[in-house]
Amino acid sequence: MTGPIFLGSDIYRGSSYGPRHPLRVPRVPVATDLCRALGWFGPGRYRNSPRAKPAALSLWHHPAYVAALQEAEALTRAGQPLPEEWRARFGLGTLSNPAYPEMFRRPATGAGGMLWAAEWLATRAAGAVHVPGAGTHHGLPDRAAGFCYLNDVVLGVKALQHLGLTRLAYIDIDAHHGDGVELAFAGQPDVLVISVHEEGRWPFTGALRDDAGGNAFNLPVPKGFNDTEMAAVLDRLILPRVAAHQPQAIVLQCGADGVEEDPLARLSLSNRAHLSVLKALRPLAPRLIVTGGGGYNPWTVGRLWAAIWGVLSGQELPDRLPPDAVAVLAALDWQGGGRPPPAPALLTTLVDAPRDGPLRPQIRDRLDRLALRPDPAHLAGTSRNPLPVG
């Protein structure tokens, strides 16, 4: 089988970071249920994601941290508090990364999905896998950070390397900088890393000048970043760099927090912008993994990640959702927090109206400066194509 695969799991349906956390809202189940309501899971296309075993997580994470994460879940399920020192040592039991009953099994499922996707793709000449439960790009080797207990995208890219795929590209369009991924592959010219993220937002890294040893391209964008500006970023940064790199596989982290209605960012994209990035990248490598990531509005997250599967699986995206899909969206709420109800279009459509706007001078200037950066392959004397930037 070489057609696309959607990896889901009921672990996301039955778990939450807690009633005060932004990740109290459902996300992967919404995308899964929308795809089912639309009849988009043909035979063999939906699979349950495996859960990564602790030994597999040592591909990036320290064994002591993995053991602590497992023990933290066991303590929480037994109703016992975590050792106080684990906050400082491992980042566990904090406001961002709280203790909850699935705190090992849930992230290990995202990691297992990425490891499975890497192995499945490495044995095929071409293919695509959608892992909406993955995309935890802040996780560090020895600690949790930014709602991320493990770094499943790092594990997936490293697995691709171990399986013999050397030229890889990681593209991150989450509203937050993918700091953990940049750290993992700093100075590795065969791994191209591009992150487009909101400036001045946590984790406050990923400045324009930061290059992680030459293979990372960071583009911080201002509040109100719109579809027109994303199109310029795609044409002038993402596509030229990826085309010059000639990757054997691409990992696209498609966090939904850049969509205008998200409560934790101040960007103004429609979900069309994310789909445009996906469609443009798809021909540039034979193998593709698309993950989730950030996104804290259940309606916008579910619609985007379902639409991603629609694009990957060659579906016609409807102008208006059928009743069964509308029912999925109408049944959602914020799970507390007192936020206003969604606009009617978020209940009846899958694809947003375009959110175009001006291409602001600061974005033009930053793209010009990044265009002057050399191809990271020159670092290792392995340049393949001249960079088509201009």
Secondary structure, DSSP 8 states (H G I E B T S, - for coil): --S-EEEE-GGGTS--S-TTSGGGS--HHHHHHHHHHTT---TTTEEE-----HHHHTTTS-HHHHHHHHHHHHHHHTT----THHHHHH--SSSSS---TTTTHHHHHHHHHHHHHHHHHHTSSSEEEEETT---TT-BTTB-BTTBSS-HHHHHHHHHHHTT---EEEEE-SSS--HHHHHHTTT-TTEEEEEEEETT-TT----TT--TTTTEEEEEE-TT--HHHHHHHIIIIIHHHHHHH--SEEEEE--STTBTT-TT----B-HHHHHHHHHHHGGG-SEEEEE------HHHHHHHHHHHHHHHTT----SS--HHHHHHHHT---SSS------THHHH-SS---------HHHHHHHHHHHTS--GGGGGT---S-----
